[in-house]
Amino acid sequence: MVTDLTVDSGGQLSDFAPPLLEREPPLAALRQYAIEAAQGAGRLVLLAGEAGVGKSTLLEMLRRDPEGARWSWSACDGLFVPRPLGPLFDLADQLGGDLRQRCATGGDREDLFRALAGQLDAPDVVVIEDIHWADEATLDLLRFLSRRLRTTSALVIATYRDDEAAGEALRQALGDLAAQPSTRRIRLSPLSLDSVRVLAEDSGFTADRLFELTGGNPFYVAELLQAGETGVPMSARDVVLARAARLGDHARASLDVAALIGVKVDVSLLATLGPDPAALDELLASGLLVADGRWLRFRHEIARLAVAQAIPAHRAHAIHRQLLTALRAHDCPDEARLAFHAEESGDEKAVLRYAPAAARRAARLGSHHEAAAQFERALRFADRADLAVRGELCEELADEATLLGRLAMAEDSAERALSSWRETGDRLREGSALARLSRIRSSRCRGLEAAAAARASVSVLEPLGPSVELAGAYATLANQRMLQADYDTATALARRAQQLAVQFGVTDVLSDALNTEAGSASGRGLEWTPLMRRALYTALAGRHQKQAARAYVNLCVIAVEQWRFTEAEHYLAEGIEYCDDHGLATYAIRLRGELANLFERTGRWDEAVTTTHELLHHGEQSPVNVLCGLVRLGVIRARRGEAAVWECLDEAAAIAEDQDEPPFHVFTRLARAEAHWLAGDLLAARTEAESAARTAGACVAWHRGAVAVWLRRTGSEQPIDTAVAAPHLDLLSGDVSRAAATWTRLGCPYEAGLALLDSGQDKHLRQAFTLFTGLGAGAAAALARRALRRLGARTIPAGPRGTTRSHPLGLTRREHEVLVLIAEGHTNARIGGRLCISAKTVDHHVSAILAKLGVPDRAAAGQVARRDLTG
């Protein structure tokens, strides 16, 4: 449809509707997806378009189809900091059942997500409008549903505006959703001149003029045509206000109130503020508001914004005060809404009552951006509040900011909280605040300052006797000692923390301390997995999300570090799904970074590069995540003989220099040593390897082994640590064949090639060359060829032909293979089976292909392939 459908006062579609112009294809696509969903192949449809282009109208048209589906309709509200999971609670009112009960009793987000998924079936159509305003938890809900729709009979349709730059959270969510097999995308474009010409007939407008004024936007076209004057201003906003100006005084005042209430206007709330029935009738007759069940709503958000923005500040202030009073009288349960009106009316006490409550609710539901925004709102009004109130607000903001990766904000808030507790003389809270500050500084990779804060925390709390806070302080200091490779002290402190945690029944601290003890055991070369698994299961049983995420991260980090890739892949898949489902974005980023490390070590470099680029383009993250990504990209480029190696490795070195933790320095310097060595600069490579050696003593055996190998490889005369793990020890002892065989068994073809290359023997050099060329490691392959020349080999392999030729679409080899299979109509699962890779890896490739080709979906990618890759 080109304009909104005519709606009568009862909210029903009238018999008249404007002609359907240029919307037949998207409507047909929606109908097809509805059929597929009803047949048991659930679909998530992302419906995009600029404001006013007719997304809601298209859905209303679909709703008229006599299919017998149960429709549930919800929307995100852009008027204030979003209510966490607002659309889900709206859906619960309509769907009822277990979902409504869990919402009423304050179920946690995992329960709510599963309850909604469990109630979607035969056949359901769920609409979530305006997800460009969605809170973090609602975007996570869409991710959750997208992974589970394939076996349901539900059609979920999410609409959003694409006429403005998408926020980071939405951009990331759209990328994740697009990678799911159940997802389909539709974009509505403005009308063409020909369609505007049809609508302009007998209007007094020339089609060219109407098209020039509106750009083909259906809402703007409708507004200008309804105004019925060819001399109206260009702005649709002015048209809306001109229509509002024709209202009587009571109706005009009610319109202002409605605009500040939000997208949905509760008739009873509006009536509370004074409009008589005649005023409501006048509003409906004007077409600015329409009835929708027990609600009123603006015919379009553009109209609401036009009215709201035209209200003078003093009058808006008074309306917000009236709304706050009325909502309180109605026992409104939405603290986010109350906090918004409290702030807009300047009611300090009300802000401090409702904003923290809204923040804590948001945090429980995993809407951490919204929680942080509400805590910030409260702190703007807390200058005259008690020190204890300010201290608690600052602590809670620090916790939310940490989860979001906003570490500078987190540290500032933690320091402000510490000052508050010191000023009040509350030593228990002071000690706890120091432990929090230590953890935040550790996340910022400022290990010495973090350790100092942890020691101070213990010093403050120990004289006060056993407590929950002291258990947490011991656990925090234990972690700091582990990071500094003081494993004995770390283990002793972790066990003290465990004793107190058991005494006081705090299982989150127990999980944390078990985690650190497991990490320390790993550092000493002891068995660590039972302890780490116990840490994970303790956290999961206690629903301690941050501790569960930390356990997943450390399980994966140590497994990858020790080349236990099968085990690592299992926990990576499990951990990423857990963190995504619970809104733990910072930990999910860390896990995806480990997944990229696994790809790099096992020779799956295309996957490693794709994943790393996705992570580096993510908004907020710690310097360590950036450092690891830059090192990974730099070293793969160096191995391939590509450009832009040093822009990655130089930036990585600058970050590493600011870190206090030895492993970051070691692996950054080793990456630089390898890049210099591949480029033929042996002296620079040796210098970097020797720099790494200076701090390698504080690292685990696997890191020390890598340092020893690179010292030997670059001809350094520095003493070499031989207390290292196989296969490094095999290589150092001269058993090249055994080292290469071990690397091969572990699944590390590049490392096997390096071991063979070190031998200098013809047979081994040729094997190395074959491995390097298979990986696309052009620079390493060139070294093998040069070594063969030095031996005087009669035949020297020339390498695979055409491997360096540019792909016509800029794709990697693996991306090309995936695209060809997409063009043939294969599903992700089938593509994975054909290429012997996981469906999740196929998802990553599909996302990269869509981005490189600049197309919205698989169908369009297939068209490009058939057009440009055949001939």
C-alpha positions in Angstrom: 0.0 0.0 0.0 1.1 3.5 -0.6 -0.6 5.2 2.3 -1.9 4.1 5.6 -5.2 2.3 5.4 -8.3 4.1 6.3 -9.3 3.1 9.9 -12.6 3.6 11.5 -13.1 4.7 15.1 -13.2 1.0 16.2 -9.8 0.4 14.7 -11.1 -1.7 11.9 -10.0 -1.4 8.2 -12.7 0.4 6.3 -14.0 -0.7 2.9 -11.9 1.9 1.1 -8.1 1.6 0.6 -5.9 3.4 -1.8 -4.6 1.4 -4.8 -1.8 -1.0 -4.2 1.1 0.5 -6.1 4.6 -1.1 -6.2 3.9 -3.2 -3.2 2.8 -6.4 -5.0 6.2 -8.1 -4.9 7.0 -7.5 -1.2 3.4 -8.5 -0.3 3.7 -11.6 -2.3 7.0 -12.4 -0.6 5.4 -12.0 2.8 2.5 -14.3 1.8 5.0 -16.9 0.7 7.0 -16.7 3.9 3.7 -17.0 5.9 2.9 -20.2 3.9 6.3 -21.6 4.6 6.0 -20.9 8.3 2.5 -22.5 8.4 4.1 -25.6 6.9 6.6 -25.9 9.7 9.5 -23.9 8.4 9.3 -20.8 10.7 10.5 -17.5 9.3 11.9 -14.3 10.7 11.4 -11.4 8.2 13.4 -8.2 8.6 11.3 -5.5 6.9 13.2 -2.3 6.3 12.5 1.1 4.8 12.6 4.7 5.5 10.1 6.4 7.9 6.8 6.7 6.2 7.5 4.2 3.4 4.5 2.0 4.4 5.9 -0.9 6.4 3.0 -0.9 8.8 0.5 -0.6 6.0 2.0 -3.6 4.2 1.6 -5.7 7.3 -2.0 -4.5 7.7 -2.6 -5.7 4.2 -1.1 -9.1 5.0 -3.3 -9.3 8.0 -6.4 -9.1 5.9 -5.5 -12.5 4.3 -8.1 -15.0 5.4 -5.5 -17.5 6.6 -6.8 -18.0 10.2 -3.5 -17.1 11.7 -3.3 -15.7 15.3 -1.7 -12.2 15.1 0.2 -10.6 17.9 1.4 -7.0 17.5 4.0 -5.1 19.5 6.3 -2.1 19.0 9.4 -0.5 20.4 8.9 3.0 21.8 11.3 5.8 20.9 10.0 8.3 23.4 12.3 7.5 26.3 14.9 4.9 27.4 13.2 1.8 26.3 11.4 -0.5 28.8 13.4 -3.7 28.7 11.6 -6.4 26.7 8.7 -4.0 26.2 7.6 -5.9 23.0 7.7 -9.2 24.8 5.5 -7.9 27.6 3.1 -6.5 25.0 3.0 -9.9 23.4 2.4 -11.6 26.7 -0.8 -9.6 27.2 -2.1 -10.9 23.8 -0.8 -14.5 24.0 -1.6 -15.1 27.6 -0.7 -18.6 29.0 2.6 -19.4 30.6 4.2 -16.3 29.1 1.8 -13.9 30.8 2.2 -15.7 34.1 6.0 -15.6 34.0 5.9 -11.9 33.1 3.5 -11.2 36.0 5.7 -13.1 38.5 9.0 -11.5 37.4 10.6 -14.4 35.6 14.1 -14.0 34.4 14.9 -13.3 30.8 15.8 -16.9 29.9 12.5 -18.2 31.2 10.7 -15.4 29.4 12.5 -16.1 26.1 11.7 -19.8 26.3 8.1 -19.2 27.3 7.5 -17.1 24.3 9.3 -19.5 21.9 7.2 -22.3 23.4 3.9 -20.6 22.7 4.6 -19.7 19.1 3.2 -22.3 16.7 0.3 -23.1 14.6 0.3 -20.7 12.8 1.3 -17.5 14.7 2.3 -14.2 13.2 4.2 -12.0 15.6 5.0 -8.4 14.6 7.7 -6.3 16.4 7.7 -2.8 14.9 10.5 -0.2 15.0 13.4 -2.3 16.3 15.7 0.7 15.6 14.4 1.7 19.0 14.7 -1.7 20.6 16.4 -2.2 23.9 19.3 -4.6 24.1 17.3 -7.5 25.5 14.7 -7.2 22.7 17.5 -7.5 20.1 18.7 -10.6 22.0 15.2 -12.0 22.0 15.2 -11.7 18.2 18.5 -13.5 18.1 17.1 -16.2 20.4 14.0 -16.7 18.3 15.9 -16.7 15.0 17.9 -19.7 16.1 14.7 -21.7 17.0 12.2 -20.7 14.4 13.1 -23.4 11.8 11.1 -26.1 13.6 8.1 -24.0 14.4 5.1 -22.8 12.5 5.6 -19.1 13.4 6.2 -16.0 11.3 8.0 -13.3 13.1 8.2 -9.9 11.4 10.5 -7.1 12.7 10.4 -3.7 11.1 13.0 -1.0 11.2 14.1 2.2 9.6 17.1 2.2 7.4 17.1 5.9 6.4 19.5 6.8 9.2 22.8 5.2 10.2 22.0 2.2 12.3 23.3 2.2 15.9 26.0 -0.3 16.8 23.7 -2.6 18.7 21.2 -2.7 15.8 23.9 -3.2 13.2 25.4 -6.1 15.1 22.0 -7.6 15.6 21.0 -7.3 11.9 24.2 -9.0 10.9 23.6 -11.9 13.4 20.0 -12.3 12.3 20.8 -12.2 8.6 23.2 -15.2 9.1 20.4 -17.5 10.4 18.8 -19.8 7.8 15.3 -18.9 8.9 15.8 -15.2 8.2 14.4 -13.3 5.1 14.9 -9.7 4.3 12.5 -7.3 2.5 13.2 -3.6 1.8 10.5 -1.1 0.8 11.6 1.6 -1.5 9.8 5.0 -2.0 7.3 5.2 -4.9 8.4 5.9 -8.4 7.4 9.0 -10.4 4.9 6.8 -12.3 3.1 5.7 -9.1 3.1 9.3 -7.8 1.5 10.3 -11.1 -1.3 7.8 -10.5 -2.0 9.2 -7.1 -1.7 12.8 -8.2 -4.6 12.6 -10.7 -7.3 15.2 -10.0 -5.4 16.5 -7.0 -4.3 19.9 -8.3 -0.6 18.8 -8.0 1.5 18.1 -10.9 3.1 14.7 -10.5 6.6 16.1 -11.0 6.1 18.7 -8.3 4.5 16.2 -5.9 7.4 13.8 -6.5 9.9 16.6 -5.9 8.3 17.6 -2.6 8.0 14.1 -1.2 10.8 12.0 -2.9 8.1 9.3 -3.4 7.6 8.8 0.3 4.0 7.4 0.7 3.4 9.2 4.0 4.5 12.5 2.7 2.5 12.0 -0.5 -0.6 11.2 1.5 -0.2 14.2 3.8 0.2 16.7 0.9 -2.7 15.2 -1.0 -4.9 15.2 2.1 -4.0 18.9 2.7 -5.6 19.5 -0.7 -3.7 22.7 -1.3 -1.0 23.0 -3.9 0.7 25.8 -2.0 1.3 24.0 1.2 4.8 24.0 2.7 7.4 21.4 1.6 7.7 19.8 5.1 5.3 17.1 6.0 5.8 18.3 9.6 4.3 21.6 8.7 1.4 19.8 7.0 0.7 17.8 10.2 0.9 21.0 12.3 -1.4 22.8 9.9 -4.0 20.1 10.4 -3.5 20.2 14.2 -4.1 24.0 14.1 -7.6 23.4 12.8 -8.6 21.6 16.0 -10.6 23.1 18.8 -8.8 24.2 22.0 -9.7 21.0 24.0 -8.8 18.7 21.2 -5.5 20.5 20.5 -4.5 20.3 24.1 -5.4 16.6 24.2 -3.3 16.1 21.1 -0.2 17.5 22.9 -0.8 15.2 25.8 -1.1 12.2 23.5 2.1 13.1 21.7 4.0 13.0 25.0 2.4 9.8 26.2 4.1 7.9 23.4 3.4 5.5 20.5 0.4 3.9 22.2 -2.0 6.2 24.0 -4.1 4.7 26.8 -7.6 6.2 26.4 -8.2 6.0 30.2 -4.9 7.8 30.9 -5.7 10.5 28.4 -9.2 10.9 29.8 -7.8 11.4 33.3 -6.2 14.6 32.1 -9.4 16.2 31.1 -10.5 15.9 27.5 -14.2 15.4 27.0 -15.7 12.8 24.7 -16.2 15.5 22.0 -12.5 16.3 22.0 -11.6 12.7 21.5 -14.1 12.4 18.7 -12.6 15.5 17.1 -9.1 14.0 17.3 -10.2 10.8 15.6 -12.1 12.7 13.0 -9.0 14.7 12.2 -7.1 11.5 11.2 -4.1 12.4 13.3 -5.1 9.7 15.8 -6.7 6.4 15.1 -8.3 3.9 17.5 -6.7 0.5 18.0 -8.7 -1.5 20.5 -8.4 0.1 23.9 -5.6 2.3 22.7 -5.2 5.3 20.5 -2.2 5.8 18.3 -0.8 8.3 15.9 -1.3 7.4 12.3 2.4 7.6 11.9 5.4 8.3 14.2 6.3 11.3 12.0 3.0 12.9 13.0 3.6 12.3 16.7 7.1 13.7 16.6 5.9 16.8 14.7 3.3 17.5 17.4 5.7 16.7 20.3 8.5 18.9 19.0 6.2 21.8 18.6 5.1 21.9 22.2 6.7 24.9 24.1 9.1 23.8 26.8 7.1 25.2 29.7 4.0 23.5 28.5 5.8 20.2 27.9 7.2 20.4 31.5 3.7 20.8 32.9 2.3 17.9 30.8 5.0 15.6 32.0 4.3 16.5 35.6 0.6 15.8 35.0 1.4 12.5 33.3 3.7 11.4 36.2 0.9 12.1 38.7 -1.7 10.3 36.6 0.6 7.2 36.1 1.2 7.0 39.8 -2.5 7.1 40.5 -2.9 4.3 38.0 -0.2 2.2 39.8 1.8 2.1 36.6 4.4 -0.7 36.9 6.7 0.7 34.2 9.5 2.3 36.1 11.3 3.4 32.9 8.3 5.3 31.8 7.8 6.9 35.2 11.5 7.8 35.3 11.3 9.5 31.9 8.3 11.7 32.9 10.0 12.4 36.3 13.1 13.7 34.6 11.2 15.7 32.0 9.2 17.4 34.8 12.3 18.0 36.9 11.1 15.9 39.9 14.3 15.0 41.6 12.8 12.7 44.2 10.8 10.8 41.6 13.8 10.3 39.4 15.8 8.8 42.3 12.8 6.5 43.1 12.1 5.3 39.6 15.3 5.4 37.6 17.3 3.0 39.8 14.3 0.7 39.9 14.1 0.8 36.1 17.9 0.2 35.9 17.8 -2.8 38.2 14.9 -4.4 36.3 16.8 -3.7 33.0 19.9 -5.4 34.4 18.0 -8.5 35.5 16.5 -8.8 32.0 19.9 -8.4 30.3 19.3 -4.9 28.9 22.6 -3.5 30.0 22.7 -0.4 27.8 19.3 0.6 29.2 20.4 -0.2 32.7 23.4 2.0 32.4 21.3 4.8 30.9 18.9 4.7 33.8 21.7 4.7 36.4 23.2 7.7 34.6 19.8 9.4 34.7 19.6 8.8 38.4 23.1 10.2 39.0 22.3 13.4 37.2 19.8 14.1 40.0 21.9 12.6 42.9 24.0 15.6 43.8 22.0 16.3 47.0 21.3 12.6 47.8 22.9 10.8 50.7 26.5 9.6 50.1 25.3 6.0 50.5 22.8 6.4 47.7 25.4 7.9 45.4 27.8 5.2 46.3 25.4 2.4 45.4 24.4 4.1 42.2 28.0 4.5 41.2 28.8 0.8 41.9 25.8 -0.4 39.9 26.7 1.9 37.0 30.3 0.5 37.1 29.0 -3.0 36.9 26.8 -2.3 33.9 29.5 -0.3 32.1 32.0 -3.2 32.6 29.6 -5.6 30.9 29.2 -3.2 28.1 33.0 -2.8 27.7 32.8 0.9 28.6 35.8 0.5 30.9 36.7 4.1 31.3 33.2 4.9 32.5 33.3 1.8 34.7 36.6 2.8 36.4 35.4 6.4 36.9 32.2 5.2 38.5 34.0 2.7 40.7 36.4 5.4 41.9 33.4 7.7 42.8 31.8 4.8 44.7 35.0 4.2 46.6 35.2 7.9 47.5 31.6 7.8 48.8 32.3 4.8 51.1 35.5 6.3 52.4 33.7 9.5 53.2 30.9 7.7 55.1 33.5 5.6 56.9 31.9 2.3 55.8 35.0 0.0 55.8 33.1 -3.0 54.6 31.8 -1.2 51.5 35.2 0.4 51.0 36.9 -3.0 50.8 34.3 -4.3 48.4 34.7 -1.2 46.2 38.5 -1.7 46.0 37.9 -5.3 44.8 35.5 -4.0 42.1 38.1 -1.4 41.1 40.7 -4.1 40.9 38.6 -6.2 38.5 37.9 -3.2 36.3 41.5 -2.2 36.1 42.4 -5.7 35.2 40.0 -5.6 32.3 41.8 -2.5 31.2 45.0 -4.5 31.3 46.6 -2.4 34.0 47.8 -5.3 36.0 50.0 -3.5 38.5 47.3 -1.1 39.5 44.7 -3.9 39.6 47.0 -5.9 41.9 47.5 -2.9 44.2 43.7 -2.3 44.5 43.2 -6.1 45.3 45.8 -6.0 48.0 44.3 -2.9 49.5 40.9 -4.6 49.5 42.2 -7.5 51.5 44.0 -5.2 53.9 40.9 -3.2 54.6 38.6 -6.3 55.1 40.8 -8.8 57.0 40.7 -6.8 60.3 36.9 -6.8 60.1 36.7 -10.6 60.3 35.2 -13.3 58.0 32.6 -11.9 55.5 31.2 -12.3 52.1 33.2 -9.2 51.1 36.4 -10.8 52.3 35.7 -13.9 50.3 35.3 -11.7 47.2 38.5 -9.8 48.0 40.5 -13.1 48.3 39.1 -14.3 45.0 40.0 -11.0 43.3 43.5 -11.0 44.7 43.9 -14.7 43.7 43.1 -13.8 40.1 45.6 -11.0 40.1 48.4 -13.3 41.4 47.4 -15.9 38.7 47.7 -13.2 36.0 51.2 -12.4 37.3 52.1 -16.1 37.2 52.4 -16.4 41.0 50.5 -19.6 40.9 51.2 -20.9 44.4 50.0 -17.7 46.0 47.0 -17.6 43.7 46.0 -21.1 44.6 46.3 -20.4 48.4 44.2 -17.3 48.1 41.6 -19.0 45.9 41.2 -21.8 48.5 40.7 -19.3 51.3 38.0 -17.6 49.2 36.4 -21.0 48.6 36.3 -21.7 52.4 34.5 -18.4 53.1 32.2 -18.8 50.1 31.0 -22.2 51.4 30.6 -20.8 54.9 28.4 -17.9 53.7 26.7 -19.8 50.8 27.9 -17.4 48.1 28.2 -19.6 45.1 29.2 -16.8 42.7 32.4 -16.3 44.7 32.9 -20.0 44.9 32.8 -20.3 41.1 35.2 -17.4 40.7 37.7 -18.9 43.1 37.5 -22.4 41.6 38.1 -20.8 38.2 41.2 -19.1 39.4 42.5 -22.2 41.0 42.0 -24.1 37.8 43.8 -21.4 35.8 46.7 -21.6 38.2 46.9 -25.4 37.9 47.1 -25.0 34.1 49.9 -22.5 34.5 51.9 -25.0 36.6 51.3 -27.8 34.0 48.8 -29.7 36.3 45.4 -31.1 35.6 42.9 -28.2 35.5 39.8 -29.3 33.6 37.8 -30.9 36.6 38.2 -27.7 38.6 37.2 -25.4 35.7 34.2 -27.6 34.9 33.2 -27.4 38.5 33.5 -23.6 38.4 31.2 -23.6 35.3 28.6 -26.0 36.7 28.5 -24.1 40.0 27.9 -20.9 38.2 25.2 -22.4 35.9 23.4 -24.0 38.9 23.4 -20.7 40.8 22.4 -18.7 37.6 25.5 -16.5 38.1 25.8 -15.4 34.5 29.0 -13.4 34.7 30.8 -16.3 36.4 29.4 -18.8 34.0 30.7 -16.7 31.1 34.1 -16.3 32.7 34.3 -20.1 33.1 33.4 -20.6 29.4 36.0 -18.1 28.4 38.8 -19.7 30.5 37.9 -23.2 29.4 38.2 -22.1 25.8 41.3 -20.0 26.3 43.3 -22.7 28.0 42.1 -25.4 25.6 43.1 -23.4 22.6 46.4 -22.4 24.3 47.1 -26.1 24.8 46.0 -27.0 21.2 43.1 -29.1 22.5 40.9 -27.9 19.6 38.1 -30.5 19.7 37.4 -29.7 23.4 37.7 -26.0 22.7 35.2 -26.1 19.8 32.6 -27.8 22.0 32.9 -25.2 24.8 33.1 -22.3 22.3 29.8 -23.2 20.7 28.2 -23.7 24.0 29.6 -20.6 25.5 28.8 -18.3 22.6 25.2 -19.4 22.7 25.0 -19.0 26.4 26.5 -15.4 26.3 24.3 -14.4 23.4 21.2 -15.7 25.1 22.0 -13.8 28.3 23.1 -10.5 26.8 26.7 -10.9 27.9 28.2 -9.2 24.9 31.7 -8.5 26.3 32.2 -12.2 27.1 30.7 -13.2 23.7 33.2 -11.0 22.0 36.0 -12.7 23.9 34.8 -16.1 23.0 34.5 -15.2 19.3 38.1 -14.0 19.5 39.1 -17.4 20.8 37.2 -19.0 17.9 39.2 -16.8 15.5 42.4 -18.0 17.3 41.3 -21.6 16.8 40.7 -20.9 13.1 44.1 -19.4 12.7 45.9 -22.2 14.4 44.1 -24.9 12.5 44.8 -23.2 9.1 41.2 -22.0 8.6 42.5 -18.5 7.8 39.6 -17.2 5.7 37.3 -18.0 8.7 39.8 -16.3 11.1 40.0 -13.2 9.0 36.2 -12.9 8.6 35.6 -13.4 12.3 38.4 -10.9 13.2 37.0 -8.2 11.0 33.6 -8.6 12.5 35.1 -8.3 16.0 37.3 -5.2 15.2 34.3 -3.4 13.8 32.3 -4.0 17.0 31.9 -0.8 19.0 32.9 -1.2 22.6 35.5 -3.7 23.7 38.7 -4.0 25.8 42.2 -3.2 24.5 43.1 -6.9 24.8 40.4 -7.9 22.3 41.7 -5.3 19.9 45.3 -6.3 20.4 44.5 -10.0 19.7 42.6 -9.2 16.6 45.4 -7.0 15.2 48.0 -9.6 15.9 45.9 -12.3 14.2 45.3 -10.2 11.1 48.9 -9.0 10.9 50.4 -12.5 11.1 48.0 -14.0 8.6 48.7 -11.2 6.1 52.5 -11.7 6.7 52.2 -15.4 6.0 50.2 -14.8 2.8 52.5 -12.1 1.6 49.8 -9.5 1.7 50.0 -5.7 2.3 49.1 -3.8 5.5 51.0 -6.2 7.8 52.7 -3.5 9.8 49.8 -1.2 10.2 48.3 -4.1 12.3 51.4 -5.2 14.1 52.6 -1.7 14.9 49.3 -0.7 16.4 49.3 -4.0 18.3 52.8 -3.3 19.7 51.7 0.1 20.9 48.8 -1.4 22.8 51.0 -4.2 24.2 53.4 -1.7 25.6 50.7 -0.2 27.7 49.8 -3.6 29.3 51.2 -5.0 32.5 50.6 -8.7 31.6 53.5 -10.6 30.1 51.6 -12.9 27.7 50.4 -9.9 25.7 53.9 -8.7 25.2 55.2 -12.2 24.3 52.7 -13.1 21.6 52.8 -9.6 20.0 56.6 -9.7 19.8 56.6 -13.3 18.4 54.1 -12.2 15.7 56.4 -9.4 14.8 59.4 -11.7 14.8 57.6 -14.1 12.4 56.6 -11.2 10.1 60.2 -9.9 9.9 61.5 -13.5 9.3 59.1 -14.1 6.5 60.2 -10.8 4.9 63.9 -11.9 5.1 64.9 -9.5 7.9 66.6 -12.0 10.2 68.2 -9.3 12.5 64.9 -7.6 13.2 63.2 -11.0 13.8 65.9 -11.9 16.3 65.5 -8.6 18.1 61.7 -9.2 18.5 62.2 -12.8 19.7 64.7 -11.7 22.3 62.3 -9.0 23.5 59.7 -11.7 23.9 62.1 -13.8 25.8 62.7 -11.2 28.5 59.1 -11.6 29.8 58.4 -15.2 28.8 59.4 -16.6 32.2 56.0 -15.5 33.6 54.1 -17.4 30.9 52.9 -21.0 30.5 55.0 -23.7 29.0 53.3 -23.4 25.6 54.3 -19.7 25.3 57.8 -20.4 26.6 58.2 -23.1 24.0 57.2 -20.8 21.2 59.7 -18.2 22.4 62.5 -20.9 22.5 61.7 -22.0 19.0 61.8 -18.5 17.6 65.1 -17.8 19.4 66.6 -20.9 17.8 65.0 -20.1 14.4 66.4 -16.6 14.3 69.9 -17.6 15.4 69.8 -15.9 18.8 72.6 -16.8 21.3 70.4 -16.3 24.3 69.9 -19.3 26.6 66.9 -21.3 25.6 64.4 -22.7 28.1 63.9 -26.4 27.4 61.3 -26.9 30.1 58.6 -26.7 27.5 55.8 -28.9 26.1 56.0 -31.1 23.1 56.1 -30.5 20.1 58.4 -27.5 20.9 60.7 -29.8 22.8 60.9 -32.2 19.8 61.9 -29.3 17.5 64.5 -28.0 19.9 66.0 -31.4 20.3 66.3 -31.8 16.5 63.6 -34.4 15.9 61.9 -32.5 13.1 59.8 -35.4 11.8 58.4 -36.1 15.2 57.6 -32.4 15.8 55.9 -32.1 12.4 53.9 -35.3 13.0 52.7 -34.0 16.4 51.7 -30.7 14.9 49.8 -32.5 12.2 48.0 -34.7 14.7 47.0 -31.6 16.7 45.5 -30.1 13.5 48.1 -27.3 13.0 49.3 -27.6 9.3 51.2 -24.2 9.3 53.2 -25.1 12.4 54.0 -28.5 10.9 55.2 -26.8 7.8 57.5 -24.5 9.8 59.0 -27.5 11.6 59.7 -29.2 8.3 61.2 -26.0 6.9 63.6 -25.8 9.8 65.1 -29.1 8.9 66.8 -27.8 5.7 66.3 -31.3 4.1 65.1 -31.6 0.5 62.2 -34.0 1.3 61.0 -32.0 4.3 61.3 -28.7 2.3 59.1 -30.1 -0.4 56.5 -31.3 2.2 56.6 -27.8 3.8 56.1 -26.2 0.4 53.0 -28.3 -0.2 51.6 -27.4 3.2 52.2 -23.7 2.7 50.8 -23.5 -0.8 47.7 -25.4 0.4 47.2 -22.8 3.1 47.8 -19.9 0.8 50.9 -19.0 2.8 52.7 -17.4 -0.1 55.5 -15.8 1.9 56.3 -19.1 3.7 56.2 -21.0 0.5 58.7 -18.6 -1.1 61.1 -19.4 1.8 60.8 -23.1 1.1 61.5 -22.5 -2.6 64.6 -20.4 -1.7 65.9 -23.1 0.6 65.5 -25.7 -2.1 67.5 -23.5 -4.5 70.3 -23.2 -1.9 70.4 -27.0 -1.7 70.8 -27.0 -5.5 67.6 -29.0 -6.1 67.1 -29.8 -9.7 63.4 -29.4 -9.8 61.7 -26.7 -7.7 57.9 -26.6 -7.5 56.4 -23.5 -9.0 53.3 -23.5 -6.8 49.6 -23.6 -7.7 48.7 -21.5 -10.7 46.3 -18.7 -10.4 46.1 -18.7 -6.6 47.1 -15.0 -6.4 44.8 -13.9 -9.2 42.1 -11.5 -8.0 38.6 -12.9 -7.6 36.2 -11.0 -9.9 34.0 -10.3 -6.8 36.7 -9.9 -4.3 35.9 -13.2 -2.5 38.3 -15.6 -0.9 38.5 -19.2 -2.3 36.2 -20.5 0.4 33.7 -17.7 0.0 33.7 -18.4 -3.7 32.9 -22.1 -3.0 30.1 -21.1 -0.7 28.6 -18.6 -3.2 28.5 -21.2 -5.9 26.6 -23.5 -3.7 24.2 -20.7 -2.6 23.5 -20.0 -6.3 22.7 -23.7 -6.7 20.0 -23.3 -4.0 21.7 -25.3 -1.2 20.9 -24.6 2.5 23.7 -23.8 5.0 23.5 -27.3 6.4 23.9 -28.9 3.0 26.8 -26.5 2.1 28.5 -27.4 5.4 28.2 -31.0 4.5 29.6 -30.5 1.0 32.6 -28.5 2.2 33.2 -30.4 5.5 32.7 -27.3 7.6 30.1 -26.5 10.3 26.8 -24.7 9.6 28.0 -21.9 11.9 31.1 -21.4 9.8 28.9 -21.3 6.7 26.9 -18.6 8.4 30.0 -16.5 8.9 30.9 -17.0 5.2 27.4 -16.0 4.1 27.5 -12.8 6.1 30.9 -11.9 4.6 29.7 -12.6 1.1 26.5 -10.5 1.5 28.7 -7.6 2.8 31.2 -7.9 0.0 28.6 -8.1 -2.7 26.5 -5.4 -1.1 23.3 -7.4 -1.4 20.5 -8.0 1.2 20.0 -11.7 1.1 21.0 -15.1 -0.3 18.7 -14.9 -3.3 20.3 -11.6 -4.5 23.8 -13.2 -3.9 22.8 -16.1 -6.0 21.7 -13.8 -8.8 25.0 -12.0 -8.7 26.8 -15.4 -8.9 24.8 -16.6 -11.9 25.4 -13.3 -13.6 29.1 -12.7 -12.9 30.6 -16.1 -12.4 29.2 -18.0 -15.4 30.1 -17.5 -19.0 
